[in-house]
Amino acid sequence: MKGAFRLVASLPALACAAALLAGCAGVTVGSISPAEYLAQRRGDVLTTGRLSTSAQEVLRVIGSDADICRKDGQACRNALADSSGLSDEQRLSALSEVWLQVALAAEKGGGAADAAAIEAWFETARHAYAYLFFTARKPRDRAFEDRQTQVRDYYNYAVQQAITGLYRDIQRTGSRSGAEPEMPKVGDWRIETDVSGLRLPSDTPLPDELIPAASLTFSGLRNTYRRDGFGAELVAASNKRTDDEAPRQQADPAEKQKQKPRPPYREMPFPAVTALLLFDGASLGEVLGTRTLRIAAYDPYRTANVQLAGQEVPLAANFTSGYGLWLARSDFALQALRSLFGGTEGLTQPRIYLMQPYDPNRRTVIMLHGLASSPEAWINVANEVLGDETLRRRYQIWQVYYPTNAPLPINNFAIREAVTQTLAHFDPTGKAVASNNITLIGHSMGGVLSRLMVSSSEDKLWEALLASHPMQGAQQRRMEEKLAPYLRFEPLPQVSDAIFIASPHRGTDFANNRISRWVANLITLPVAMLGQLGDISRELIRIAPARQDQGTLRIPNSIDNLSDRDPFVRLSSGLPMNPRVRFHSIIGNDTPGVAQALSSDGIVPYASAHLDGAASELVIPSAHSVQENPLAILEIRRILREQLRPEAAR
């Protein structure tokens, strides 16, 4: 028994002795979780604040480590650059990440726009650029490697930080000196710019800001649409108010006479931009030795790929952030209410906003919102359309913003004029793709206006007026001249398709209830409009005073026009549409259990929204804001895709 005890007690000593004789085993086996596995594979200085596993492996090869590199960064970078025991890919990817660590540290210290910090961003981008395009393997050869994705991200982030830092410095220097902004000096770097791939509106000054798209988040937008690729995704932002009607309304009348009328159009004030840093050189040695770089900027809607070092590379893009930022800064919701009730800062004339710089080679979609609304009505519709790559490549979106307090005949005429002027400005010959086969999409009152824009009045509206207000001779000629723009019109010839959404083509009884009548009585038309229409109304009262309410002057407003009892709506609902126009209806049903013919979206009855002869009609469970329903958006995308097919295939 004692012998057995002595044997057991001596086992550890024997094991240790055996280990000494055989060589001590220094490797043990463990297990890690999936999260730890991914962190090891993909974690890096950009995502975790620590150098990646790949970079640490490279440092250990040259006898260094992350701590040594952090304490003596210059010596570490020199050792990496001079090491002959590393492949170009190992050396350049590690140098890019180490320089990124330097730049992030400078940024954390508050020096994001300092020359030293920007130089570190340049070096990060330079070494990533060299890794991607000037090593033995091409990017396509490393397509499935995590390391290439990391290095591409180092490049994109470094470009983003360098360019936004430079731009802040440009703006700051220019505002202090009052002189034309100049490129700041960054060490001995020679910085050139190439904006030939970028199209900004010709009458627009330099943007006030360049904002990284990745830094923006939005509530109200269901999705953010972007394209993975090479380059920094930016938004060129202007601080100019989009509701810039107000300053002119408050100006002195004499001053207003001197001011030129504003054009009815405005290109996107927050365009998307993708930027690159390109380094001079045709070989690895030249790229690593150059002190010249070029900032190249592109419109990602027009440019999907770029040629770099003889290779075609996809260009990164963010298609949502500029649109979201525009809506967030527009103050449209408040201004729409001011317009409805005749506030001094309300809208008085239609405006057309281009959601991207004008492109003559893309078909145009024009969206018209409804009563008391604004372009915000199309938040997700426009975003989802531009998020569809097929539609984005073939269409551009224009949004009409108009005063919804004005009567339908006034808005019909004014919007037609605004669209015509906009088309004439961008395409004087009328031959561009953008000027032909236009699609109108209208919600609610915007749908009624869209239908009027593709309809012919013939003589029906004028004859109806003559029947109630008999005129002849000079008086008739005078009134006909004044009323012709509102009572005589033909279809817009450029429009080939229309989508009507929850549109009360025959009016709605909702406009007759007590609340609607109370709101209608609060609506005030702009002074200029009152003066113009007041002269006409007073003359009509003189012609047929018995038909007025004891001679009381009351010009009908938009809510009056939406009533199913309104004479204009009753007459115009029967006007013939251009037979060339292919139209579709999307209708909401918020009355479950009721027969479709008697159903309603809570405001517009099916009987008013339905139109015979539609190419398609979709009824979906929805209240009146049908255009925001995902099923409606899918239907809009389907229709737009179908329109791209040849006529025979339709």
Secondary structure, DSSP 8 states (H G I E B T S, - for coil): -HHHHHHHHHHHHHHHHHHHHH-----------HHHHHHHHH--TTTTSS--HHHHHHHHHTT--HHHHHHSHHHHHHHHHH-SSS-HHHHHHHHHHHHHHHHHHHHHTT-TTSHHHHHHHHHHHHHHHHHHHSSSS-GGGGTT-HHHHHHHHHHHHHHHHHHHHHHHHHHHHHHHH-S-------TT-EEEEEEEE----TT----SEEEEGGG---SS-S---EE-SBSEEEEEE--S-S-TTHHHHTS-HHHHHHS----SEEE-SS-EEEEEEEE--SSHHHHHH--EEEEEEE-TTT-SEEEETTEEEEB-EESSHHHHHHHHHH-HHHHHHHHHTT-TTS--S-EEEESSS--TTSEEEEEE--TT--GGGGHHHHHHHHHSHHHHHHEEEEEEE--TTS-HHHHHHHHHHHHHHHHHHH-TTS-SGGGSSEEEEEETHHHHHHHHHTB--TTHHHHHHHHHS---HHHHHHHHHHHHHHH-----TTEEEEEEES--TT-BGGGGSHHHHHHHHH----HHHHHHHHHHHHHHHHH-GGGSBTTB-----HHHHTBTT-HHHHHHTTS-B-TT-EEEEEEEE--TTS-GGG-BSSSSBHHHH--TT-SEEEEEE--S-GGGSHHHHHHHHHHHHHHTS-TTT-
